[in-house]
Amino acid sequence: MSEAATLAETEPRTVEHFDVVVVGAGISGVGGAYHLTKQCPGTSFVVLESQESFGGTWLTHRYPGIRSDSDLYTFGYRFKPWTGAPIATAAEILKYMGEVIEENGLASRIRYRHRIDAASWSSERKLWTVEATRTDTGEAVRFTANFLWMCQGYYRHSEGYTPEWPGMDSFKGRIVHPQTWPDDLDIAGKKVVVIGSGATAATLIPAVAGKCAHVTMLQRSPTYFRTGRNAIEIADELRELGIDESWIHEIVRRKILSEQDKFTRRTFTEPEKVTQELLGQVRAHLGPDYDVQTHFTPSYRPWRQRLAFIPDADLFQAIAAGKASVATDEIEGFTENGILLQSGKVLEADVVVTATGFHLNVLGDIRFAIDGEPLVFSDTVTYRGMMFTGVPNLAWVFGYFRASWTLRSDLVADFVCRLLNRMKDKGARKVTVALRPEDQDMPLLPWIDPEDFNPGYLMRGMHLLPKRGNKREWQHTQDHWAEKDELPAIDLDDPAFVYE
């Protein structure tokens, strides 16, 4: 077959046009679709999702025990009350999202198995052209849109991050990443080593402890954890009184947000005191003889990296019961039967789980171009972590690190809908953010201050991300308590917004 014939077969047969293309049917994309129907009636839109169904993280991650590490009163949408336990399983979150889709007639708006390969902006036509592939048929499809709303998340779903260690090829057991947990993996009677000590490890370990022979959490350095009951006392009391669930949702949501804000500020103003409180929780579960200093005392202040919540202290209960243990050491390499540590100790293992993080995904790994020129996002400056200088008619959802992701996705949705309505009122077909005259000499800095927050995936991918300035308009802040008032008050006629 000739090359011309092959190209002809893969060329899209039709082009569909929408006012808005929403990228991703995870927590942000489904929420964005809801807000478009409510705040921008009459706006045509489609949600393009590469997976076979909705859910994002909660669909692709299938490792044992997967659950939220944020409470669902704030991780859930503000418009749909959460009625279950605050820390929820993936299945419960998918059920909740499915109800949002069904109750609001969103199913017909979502196209599954649509992988976006490229997006190009034409200044002449003032349109985005989106090139996609139907992953079930291989068919090339094309869409045009006035506006792109990027809700695809922030990491690559197809593969997780696993470092390369010497001797991995010689290991006779299995090495798996939680992000691509194999369906045929049997851990019964096996010695399991989980590399990592973040939220994934803290979730997985209590789920497999007792089902395998033994599980060891191998960490290079300790992580902070908080413990507590997987229940909200005031919510239970209000339910006993027959209070409407929408009221309960709002009351509990505000209570949690207030407490989270106070706690986060304390990690900056009195980090030593907060450290001792967190370590006290660990000692209360593991006893006075456990080496908390070595295994659970980080070298950084609380909240400089994500602080995971351990419901009902299940991780520590597994350790106290002898079903799980912790090794704090560096990896020298793999052996046939386990992992050799720099201390000289060998951890025997049949299964090694690399809970070592993920690859940062900058806007879906999509090839972007503006008027034929490849778009390099690291050359742009962010406007409040939602838009980028020189990139027209595009908004990005990037949530909070220290609070629930959905809190910010709801705020961004309000902003996008307001911006779309403002464009309509002005008769504008294009909007771009641009540095104002007073911003021209502003120092440009990395997306996130590493002294403020420095998880590995961000540090590895910082060079891919847009720059920030030293003014709040040109930063992605982590301060929901301030942003809940600041983002709704954005002046869309500020000179930072350029309409055409």
C-alpha positions as CSV (number, residue, x, y, z in Angstrom):
1,M,0.0,0.0,0.0
2,S,1.3,3.5,-0.9
3,E,2.1,6.1,1.7
4,A,-0.5,8.3,0.2
5,A,-3.2,5.6,0.6
6,T,-2.2,5.0,4.2
7,L,-2.4,8.7,5.0
8,A,-5.8,8.9,3.3
9,E,-7.1,6.0,5.5
10,T,-6.0,7.7,8.7
11,E,-7.2,11.2,7.7
12,P,-10.3,12.1,9.8
13,R,-13.4,11.9,7.7
14,T,-15.3,14.6,9.6
15,V,-14.6,17.5,11.8
16,E,-16.8,18.2,14.8
17,H,-16.9,21.7,16.3
18,F,-17.7,22.6,19.9
19,D,-17.5,25.8,21.9
20,V,-15.4,24.0,24.5
21,V,-13.4,20.8,24.5
22,V,-12.8,19.5,28.0
23,V,-9.8,17.2,28.2
24,G,-10.2,14.4,30.7
25,A,-13.2,12.7,32.5
26,G,-11.6,12.5,35.9
27,I,-12.7,14.5,39.0
28,S,-11.9,17.9,37.3
29,G,-13.4,17.1,33.9
30,V,-16.6,15.7,35.2
31,G,-16.9,18.7,37.5
32,G,-16.1,21.1,34.7
33,A,-18.8,19.5,32.5
34,Y,-21.3,20.0,35.4
35,H,-20.4,23.7,35.8
36,L,-20.7,24.3,32.0
37,T,-24.2,23.0,32.0
38,K,-25.2,25.2,35.0
39,Q,-23.1,28.4,34.5
40,C,-22.9,28.5,30.7
41,P,-26.3,27.3,29.4
42,G,-26.3,26.9,25.6
43,T,-22.6,26.3,25.4
44,S,-21.7,23.3,23.2
45,F,-19.0,21.1,24.7
46,V,-17.5,17.6,24.6
47,V,-15.3,15.8,27.1
48,L,-12.6,13.7,25.6
49,E,-11.2,10.9,27.7
50,S,-8.5,8.4,26.7
51,Q,-9.6,5.7,29.1
52,E,-12.5,3.4,28.7
53,S,-14.6,5.1,31.4
54,F,-14.6,8.1,33.8
55,G,-12.7,8.4,37.0
56,G,-9.1,9.2,36.1
57,T,-6.9,8.1,39.1
58,W,-9.8,6.1,40.6
59,L,-10.2,4.1,37.4
60,T,-6.6,3.5,36.5
61,H,-5.2,2.7,39.9
62,R,-6.3,-0.8,41.0
63,Y,-3.7,-1.7,43.7
64,P,-5.0,-3.3,47.0
65,G,-6.7,-0.9,49.4
66,I,-6.7,2.1,47.1
67,R,-8.5,5.0,48.8
68,S,-8.5,8.8,49.0
69,D,-5.9,10.5,51.2
70,S,-8.2,13.6,51.3
71,D,-11.5,13.6,53.0
72,L,-14.5,13.4,50.6
73,Y,-16.3,16.3,52.2
74,T,-13.7,18.5,50.5
75,F,-12.5,16.1,47.8
76,G,-16.1,15.7,46.7
77,Y,-17.8,18.4,44.7
78,R,-19.3,21.4,46.6
79,F,-22.6,20.8,44.7
80,K,-23.1,17.1,45.7
81,P,-23.2,16.1,49.3
82,W,-20.9,13.3,50.4
83,T,-22.7,10.9,52.8
84,G,-20.1,8.2,53.5
85,A,-17.0,7.9,55.6
86,P,-14.6,10.8,55.0
87,I,-11.8,8.6,53.6
88,A,-13.3,6.6,50.7
89,T,-12.3,3.7,48.5
90,A,-11.8,4.1,44.8
91,A,-15.1,2.1,44.2
92,E,-17.0,4.6,46.4
93,I,-15.5,7.6,44.6
94,L,-16.4,6.1,41.2
95,K,-19.9,5.5,42.3
96,Y,-20.2,9.1,43.5
97,M,-18.8,10.4,40.2
98,G,-21.2,8.1,38.3
99,E,-24.1,9.6,40.2
100,V,-23.0,13.1,39.2
101,I,-22.9,12.1,35.5
102,E,-26.3,10.4,35.7
103,E,-28.1,13.0,37.7
104,N,-26.9,15.8,35.4
105,G,-27.2,14.1,32.0
106,L,-23.5,14.3,31.3
107,A,-23.0,10.8,29.8
108,S,-23.9,12.0,26.2
109,R,-21.2,14.7,26.5
110,I,-18.3,12.3,27.2
111,R,-16.3,10.5,24.5
112,Y,-14.3,7.6,25.9
113,R,-11.2,6.0,24.3
114,H,-10.3,9.3,22.6
115,R,-6.6,9.9,23.0
116,I,-5.6,13.4,22.0
117,D,-2.3,13.5,20.1
118,A,-2.0,17.2,19.1
119,A,-3.7,20.5,19.5
120,S,-2.9,23.5,17.3
121,W,-4.2,27.1,17.5
122,S,-4.9,29.2,14.4
123,S,-4.8,33.0,15.0
124,E,-6.5,33.5,11.6
125,R,-9.4,31.2,12.4
126,K,-9.3,31.8,16.2
127,L,-9.8,28.1,16.8
128,W,-8.1,25.1,18.3
129,T,-7.9,22.0,16.1
130,V,-7.6,18.8,18.2
131,E,-6.3,15.7,16.6
132,A,-7.3,12.5,18.4
133,T,-7.2,8.7,17.9
134,R,-10.0,6.3,18.8
135,T,-8.0,3.8,20.8
136,D,-10.7,1.1,20.3
137,T,-10.7,1.3,16.5
138,G,-7.5,3.2,15.6
139,E,-9.6,5.8,13.7
140,A,-8.3,9.3,13.5
141,V,-10.8,12.0,14.6
142,R,-10.6,15.7,14.6
143,F,-12.4,18.4,16.6
144,T,-12.3,22.2,16.5
145,A,-13.0,24.3,19.5
146,N,-13.1,27.9,20.6
147,F,-11.7,27.0,24.0
148,L,-9.7,24.2,25.5
149,W,-10.2,23.2,29.1
150,M,-7.4,21.0,30.3
151,C,-8.6,18.7,33.1
152,Q,-6.3,15.7,32.4
153,G,-4.5,15.7,35.7
154,Y,-0.8,16.1,36.4
155,Y,0.8,12.7,36.0
156,R,1.2,10.1,33.2
157,H,-1.5,7.4,33.6
158,S,0.2,4.9,31.4
159,E,3.2,4.3,33.6
160,G,4.6,5.2,37.0
161,Y,8.1,6.3,38.0
162,T,10.5,3.5,38.9
163,P,14.2,4.3,39.4
164,E,16.8,2.1,37.8
165,W,18.8,0.1,40.4
166,P,21.7,-2.2,39.7
167,G,20.8,-5.9,39.5
168,M,17.1,-5.5,38.8
169,D,17.3,-7.9,35.9
170,S,18.8,-10.6,38.1
171,F,15.9,-10.5,40.6
172,K,13.9,-13.7,40.4
173,G,10.7,-12.3,41.9
174,R,8.3,-9.8,40.4
175,I,8.7,-6.0,40.4
176,V,5.5,-4.1,40.0
177,H,4.4,-0.4,40.2
178,P,1.1,0.3,42.0
179,Q,0.0,2.4,39.1
180,T,-0.1,-0.7,36.8
181,W,-0.9,-3.4,39.4
182,P,-1.2,-6.8,37.6
183,D,-4.5,-8.7,37.9
184,D,-2.6,-12.0,38.2
185,L,-0.4,-11.1,41.1
186,D,-0.8,-13.5,44.0
187,I,0.9,-12.3,47.2
188,A,-0.4,-15.1,49.5
189,G,2.5,-16.5,51.4
190,K,5.0,-14.2,49.7
191,K,7.5,-11.8,51.2
192,V,6.7,-8.3,49.9
193,V,8.9,-5.2,50.0
194,V,7.2,-1.9,49.2
195,I,9.7,0.8,48.2
196,G,8.5,4.2,49.3
197,S,6.7,5.8,52.2
198,G,4.1,8.2,50.7
199,A,0.4,7.9,50.6
200,T,0.4,5.0,48.2
201,A,2.7,2.9,50.4
202,A,0.7,3.8,53.5
203,T,-2.5,2.7,51.8
204,L,-1.2,-0.5,50.2
205,I,0.8,-1.9,53.1
206,P,-2.1,-2.3,55.6
207,A,-4.2,-3.8,52.7
208,V,-1.7,-6.6,52.1
209,A,-0.4,-7.1,55.6
210,G,-1.8,-10.4,56.9
211,K,-2.5,-11.6,53.3
212,C,1.2,-12.1,52.5
213,A,3.9,-13.7,54.7
214,H,5.3,-10.3,55.6
215,V,5.5,-6.8,54.1
216,T,8.3,-4.4,54.6
217,M,8.2,-0.7,53.9
218,L,11.6,0.3,52.6
219,Q,12.2,4.0,52.7
220,R,15.1,6.2,52.0
221,S,13.9,8.8,54.5
222,P,10.8,9.0,56.7
223,T,7.5,10.7,56.0
224,Y,5.0,12.6,58.2
225,F,1.6,11.0,58.9
226,R,-1.5,12.0,60.7
227,T,-3.9,9.5,62.3
228,G,-7.5,9.7,63.3
229,R,-10.9,7.9,63.1
230,N,-12.4,7.5,59.6
231,A,-15.4,9.4,60.8
232,I,-16.5,13.0,61.4
233,E,-18.3,13.2,64.7
234,I,-20.3,16.3,63.9
235,A,-21.6,14.8,60.7
236,D,-22.8,11.7,62.5
237,E,-24.5,13.8,65.2
238,L,-26.2,16.0,62.6
239,R,-27.5,12.9,60.7
240,E,-28.9,11.6,64.0
241,L,-30.8,14.9,64.2
242,G,-32.2,14.4,60.7
243,I,-30.5,17.5,59.3
244,D,-30.6,17.7,55.5
245,E,-27.5,16.2,53.8
246,S,-26.7,19.4,51.9
247,W,-26.5,21.3,55.2
248,I,-24.3,18.7,56.7
249,H,-22.0,18.7,53.7
250,E,-21.5,22.5,53.8
251,I,-21.1,22.6,57.6
252,V,-18.6,19.8,57.7
253,R,-16.8,21.1,54.7
254,R,-16.3,24.5,56.3
255,K,-15.2,23.0,59.5
256,I,-12.6,20.8,57.8
257,L,-11.3,23.7,55.7
258,S,-10.9,26.0,58.7
259,E,-9.1,23.3,60.7
260,Q,-6.8,22.5,57.7
261,D,-6.0,26.1,57.2
262,K,-5.1,26.6,60.9
263,F,-3.0,23.4,60.9
264,T,-1.1,24.4,57.7
265,R,-0.3,27.8,59.1
266,R,1.0,26.2,62.3
267,T,3.5,24.1,60.3
268,F,5.1,27.4,59.2
269,T,4.8,29.3,62.5
270,E,5.6,26.5,65.0
271,P,7.0,23.6,63.0
272,E,8.8,22.0,66.0
273,K,5.6,21.9,68.0
274,V,3.6,20.4,65.2
275,T,6.4,17.8,64.6
276,Q,6.2,16.6,68.2
277,E,2.4,16.3,68.0
278,L,2.7,14.2,64.8
279,L,5.4,12.0,66.3
280,G,3.4,11.7,69.5
281,Q,0.6,10.1,67.4
282,V,3.0,7.5,66.1
283,R,4.5,6.7,69.5
284,A,0.9,6.3,70.9
285,H,0.4,3.4,68.4
286,L,3.8,1.8,68.2
287,G,4.8,2.1,71.9
288,P,7.8,3.8,73.7
289,D,10.3,1.2,72.6
290,Y,9.8,1.6,68.9
291,D,12.6,3.6,67.0
292,V,10.4,6.5,65.9
293,Q,13.5,8.7,65.5
294,T,14.9,6.5,62.8
295,H,11.7,5.4,61.0
296,F,9.2,8.2,61.4
297,T,11.1,11.5,62.0
298,P,11.6,13.4,58.7
299,S,14.4,15.8,58.2
300,Y,12.1,18.5,56.9
301,R,9.3,20.5,58.5
302,P,5.7,19.2,58.2
303,W,3.9,19.9,54.9
304,R,7.1,20.6,52.9
305,Q,6.0,17.3,51.3
306,R,2.5,15.8,51.2
307,L,1.3,14.7,54.6
308,A,-0.8,11.6,54.4
309,F,-3.7,10.8,56.7
310,I,-3.8,7.2,58.1
311,P,-7.5,6.4,58.9
312,D,-7.9,4.4,62.1
313,A,-4.1,4.1,62.2
314,D,-4.2,1.0,60.1
315,L,-0.6,1.3,58.9
316,F,0.7,1.5,62.5
317,Q,-1.6,-1.3,63.6
318,A,-0.1,-3.6,61.0
319,I,3.4,-2.7,62.2
320,A,2.5,-3.1,65.9
321,A,1.0,-6.5,65.1
322,G,4.2,-7.7,63.5
323,K,2.6,-8.1,60.1
324,A,4.5,-5.2,58.6
325,S,7.9,-3.6,59.4
326,V,9.9,-0.6,58.3
327,A,13.5,-0.4,56.9
328,T,15.1,3.0,56.6
329,D,18.1,2.7,54.3
330,E,19.4,3.3,50.8
331,I,19.3,0.7,48.1
332,E,22.7,-0.7,46.9
333,G,21.1,-3.0,44.3
334,F,18.9,-6.0,43.7
335,T,20.0,-9.6,44.3
336,E,18.4,-12.8,43.0
337,N,16.3,-13.0,46.1
338,G,15.8,-9.5,47.4
339,I,17.3,-6.1,47.9
340,L,20.8,-5.3,49.1
341,L,20.9,-2.2,51.3
342,Q,23.8,0.2,51.7
343,S,24.1,-0.9,55.3
344,G,24.9,-4.4,54.0
345,K,21.6,-5.9,55.1
346,V,19.6,-7.9,52.6
347,L,15.8,-7.7,52.5
348,E,14.5,-11.0,51.1
349,A,11.6,-10.5,48.8
350,D,9.3,-12.5,46.4
351,V,7.5,-9.3,45.3
352,V,8.9,-5.8,45.2
353,V,6.4,-2.9,44.8
354,T,7.9,0.4,43.6
355,A,5.7,3.0,45.2
356,T,8.2,5.5,44.0
357,G,6.0,8.1,42.4
358,F,5.0,9.0,38.9
359,H,6.0,11.0,35.8
360,L,4.8,14.6,35.8
361,N,2.4,15.1,32.8
362,V,2.4,18.6,31.4
363,L,-0.9,19.2,29.8
364,G,-1.4,15.6,28.8
365,D,1.8,15.0,26.8
366,I,-0.1,16.5,23.9
367,R,1.9,18.2,21.1
368,F,0.8,21.8,21.2
369,A,1.4,24.4,18.5
370,I,0.4,28.0,18.0
371,D,0.3,29.1,14.3
372,G,2.5,26.3,13.4
373,E,5.2,26.9,16.0
374,P,5.6,24.2,18.8
375,L,4.5,25.5,22.1
376,V,7.1,25.3,24.9
377,F,5.2,25.7,28.2
378,S,8.3,26.3,30.2
379,D,8.8,29.6,28.2
380,T,5.4,30.9,29.5
381,V,4.4,32.6,32.8
382,T,1.4,31.2,34.6
383,Y,-1.6,33.3,35.5
384,R,-2.7,32.0,38.9
385,G,-1.8,28.4,37.8
386,M,-4.8,28.5,35.4
387,M,-3.6,30.2,32.2
388,F,-0.3,30.9,30.4
389,T,1.1,34.0,28.7
390,G,0.9,33.8,25.0
391,V,-1.5,30.8,25.0
392,P,-4.9,31.8,23.8
393,N,-8.3,30.3,24.9
394,L,-6.9,27.7,27.2
395,A,-7.3,27.0,30.9
396,W,-5.6,24.3,33.0
397,V,-6.8,22.7,36.2
398,F,-4.0,22.1,38.7
399,G,-5.3,21.5,42.2
400,Y,-3.9,21.9,45.7
401,F,-1.1,19.9,47.3
402,R,-2.0,20.7,50.9
403,A,-5.8,20.5,50.4
404,S,-8.2,18.5,48.3
405,W,-7.7,18.8,44.5
406,T,-11.4,19.3,43.9
407,L,-11.5,22.5,46.0
408,R,-9.4,24.2,43.3
409,S,-11.1,22.5,40.4
410,D,-14.4,24.0,41.5
411,L,-12.8,27.4,41.8
412,V,-11.2,27.1,38.4
413,A,-14.5,26.0,36.9
414,D,-16.1,29.2,38.2
415,F,-13.3,31.2,36.7
416,V,-13.5,29.5,33.3
417,C,-17.3,29.8,33.1
418,R,-17.1,33.5,34.0
419,L,-14.4,34.1,31.4
420,L,-16.4,32.3,28.7
421,N,-19.5,34.4,29.6
422,R,-17.3,37.6,29.6
423,M,-16.0,36.7,26.1
424,K,-19.5,36.2,24.9
425,D,-20.6,39.6,26.4
426,K,-17.7,41.4,24.7
427,G,-18.1,39.6,21.4
428,A,-14.5,38.4,21.8
429,R,-13.3,35.2,20.1
430,K,-9.9,35.2,21.7
431,V,-8.5,35.9,25.2
432,T,-4.8,35.7,26.2
433,V,-3.1,36.6,29.4
434,A,-0.1,38.9,29.2
435,L,2.3,40.6,31.5
436,R,1.2,44.2,32.2
437,P,3.6,47.1,32.0
438,E,4.1,46.9,35.8
439,D,5.0,43.2,35.5
440,Q,7.7,43.5,32.8
441,D,10.7,43.7,35.2
442,M,9.2,41.1,37.6
443,P,11.7,38.2,38.4
444,L,10.6,34.9,36.9
445,L,10.9,31.9,39.2
446,P,10.2,28.2,39.2
447,W,6.6,27.1,39.2
448,I,6.8,26.1,42.9
449,D,9.2,27.4,45.5
450,P,11.2,24.2,46.5
451,E,11.6,25.7,50.0
452,D,7.8,25.6,50.3
453,F,7.0,22.3,48.7
454,N,9.4,19.8,47.0
455,P,8.1,16.3,46.3
456,G,10.2,14.3,43.9
457,Y,7.8,14.3,40.9
458,L,7.8,18.1,40.9
459,M,11.5,18.4,41.3
460,R,12.1,16.0,38.5
461,G,9.7,17.8,36.2
462,M,10.1,21.5,37.2
463,H,12.0,22.3,34.0
464,L,8.8,21.4,32.0
465,L,6.5,23.7,33.9
466,P,5.7,27.4,33.3
467,K,7.4,30.1,35.3
468,R,5.9,32.1,38.1
469,G,6.4,35.7,39.1
470,N,6.7,37.3,42.5
471,K,3.1,38.7,42.5
472,R,0.0,36.6,43.4
473,E,-1.5,37.0,39.9
474,W,1.4,35.2,38.4
475,Q,1.6,32.3,40.9
476,H,0.0,29.0,41.6
477,T,-0.5,29.4,45.4
478,Q,-1.4,26.7,47.8
479,D,-3.6,28.9,49.9
480,H,-7.2,27.8,49.4
481,W,-8.3,29.9,52.4
482,A,-7.3,33.0,50.4
483,E,-8.1,31.8,46.9
484,K,-11.7,31.0,47.7
485,D,-12.1,34.8,47.9
486,E,-9.4,35.9,45.5
487,L,-10.4,33.8,42.4
488,P,-14.1,34.8,42.3
489,A,-13.0,38.4,42.7
490,I,-10.6,38.4,39.6
491,D,-11.3,41.4,37.5
492,L,-11.7,40.0,34.0
493,D,-11.2,43.5,32.5
494,D,-7.8,43.8,34.1
495,P,-5.1,44.6,31.5
496,A,-3.7,41.1,32.2
497,F,-6.5,39.8,30.0
498,V,-6.2,40.7,26.3
499,Y,-9.4,40.2,24.2
500,E,-9.8,40.1,20.5
